[in-house]
């Protein structure tokens, strides 16, 4: 392995310094009470989303899930109207290591995606651990994807043009939902947008050892997150938590993105290779000098803005009528 110090995007460094100056630093979730961890992430989300203008037709929904109502937020493109073609839909799961994350903290990113792609988004506020352990998050994401396929016309979208997507833990849930749809013989899914996902429970790979030692997404914090989410030893090898273990044949095309400094780089390279071996069209884009979690930093980092534009273009092409 090349031990030379990797190049780091100067705008990433500047963004980190700015957050520190403003006291917007995520606490160590392995030792901090979860309400404080979640509140801190929400404060960071508010800062990252400053200046974001709501879409004209975005609204909150409460949709029936396997264990009660699931809060969701629907973002419809401003350029769609009654009488026009109904937009395609991305069912999206936010990141947060299965233990944190909320709908408002992803508003600005998803609004940008909707505006640039013309694709609607249903953002799923799935249940979080430790209050709700595996497979609660998977069940919620799979249920909302099935509901969109079954009843999406009532949302004002085209239910025959669906994608699943997410970032980090959300990408794991999105891939899991795609596998569940395939296994059930449901064919509505046309595309997957998988953003720096955790697709296995392995936190000892070379990329984890190289990039998971310092601040940000660390081996220790991810081990703790998996232990908090997964209740039984056998869950660590369950494809609903570690979809890299599943047979990937018959899945819809996928766009994968990740930063070159992300501890999950090996997971994403492995998934890309396994998708190719299964005959699933896919593309993996690695953005240089960027670490985990960058997709919400479009206001501060040019590479994030470029990644958002690339994702929107891939989504638009993947869901073209």
Order of alpha helices (4+ residues) and beta strands (2+ residues): alpha-alpha-beta-beta-beta-alpha-beta-alpha-beta-alpha-beta-alpha-alpha-beta-alpha-beta-alpha
